[in-house]
Amino acid sequence: MKTILVSFPEGIFDTILSLKGEMGESKSEVVRNIVIAYLSEQGFFSKMRIRGIASKKGR
């Protein structure tokens, strides 16, 4: 697993703190789950899978 450092405005940070226990047990887990949920809702993972399948067929 890779790590990155991110900065948030105070209001966003307060929201992350309020989601502890609901979306994760730590601040980093909450942020990770928010990012994964957003990418999933945007269809990013299914697009990656489709691209991966297409590139494997081209071999």
Buried (B, 14 or more C-beta within 10 A) or exposed (E): EEEEEEEEEEEEEEEBEEBEEEBBEEBEEBBBBBEEEEEEEEEEEEEEEEEEEEEEEEE
